[in-house]
Amino acid sequence: RSIANALTIEFNDSSKLDEVIVEYPIGHSRRRAEGIPLLEEKFKINLARQFPTRQQQQILKVSLDQKALEAMPVNEYVDLFVI
């Protein structure tokens, strides 16, 4: 199912850009393959805003390895995020 959105930009002088319609935004399940790398990059950027490099690397190592993440007790994973 489509979750379309459209955007038209109108300037103060009344000129405007053509309407842009997006039927399936990047987060839609049909575009999952495109969205995952962008989501991972966003995660890395946000980790960098909060954590020292070593801690970022530890969080990423586990978070991007599904088997390691599933094997890790929840409390240990949460502990990785303590500053």
N, C-alpha and C positions, 0 to 999 in steps of 0.2 A: 504494500500500500504506500502510495506517495504521500509525503508530507511537504508539499510545495510551499515555497515562500517567494515573494517578489519584492523588488526594491527599485524605486525611482528616485533619483536625486534631482531636486529643483534648487537652483541658485537664486540669490537675492535679485538678480536682474531678470528673473522669470524664465531664463533658459533652463533646460533640463536635459539630462542624459536619458538614453533609451532605458526602458524598464528591463531589468534582468530577472529572469525567473529560474529558480533552482528547484527542480522536481524532487531530487533526492540529495539532501545535504550530506556533507562528508561523514556525519555520524550515523547515517542510515545503514541498515544491515546489507543493502545491496552494494554499498561502497566500503564495506568493512576492510577489504585489502588495502584500499587507499588511506583509510582512516587510522589504522593501527600504527604505522610509522609516525604519523603526525601526533598521535596521542602519546607515544613513547617520548618523542622530542619535547612535548609540553611537560611531561613528567620530569624529564631531566632538567629542564629550565627551572621548574618550580623547586626541585630538590636543591639546585644550586643557589637559590635565593634564601634557603633556610639552613643548610647543613654544610659543614666543612667537607672538603674533597674526599677524604678517606671515608667518611660516613655516607656520602652520596654513593660512592662505589660499592659499599657493603649493601646498601638498600637496593641499588640497581641489580647487583649480582643475583640476589635472591628473587627480586620482583620479576625479573625477565626470564627466570628459569622455573617453569611451571612445576617440574618434579621436585625441585629443591623447596619451592614455596609450599607445595602441598605436604611435604614431609616435615616442615618446620612447625613447631608448636606456635599457636597464635600469640601467646605472651612473648615469645622470643622475637617474633616479627615486629610486634608493636614496640618492643624495647629498642629496636633499631632506629626508631623515630624520636627517641628521647634526646634532647639537646643537653 
